[in-house]
């Protein structure tokens, strides 16, 4: 059994970051999940709070490696 960390550019800012491919916050674009980094979630939450919308709450392991059996 091993651990997996995915790396990809953030859909919001384009910065390369690592994440848990199962639990990372994402946005659906053309039918495909696109990952969103912690910084962009923080920025989005500031706007969401200002507009009275619910905040995005990433899971605790969203930006960590995951057990390969989860994939």
Secondary structure, 3 states (H helix, E strand, C coil): CCEECEEEECCCCCCEEEECCCCCCEEEECCEEEECCHHHHHHHHHHHHHCCCCCCCCCCCCCCCEEHHHC
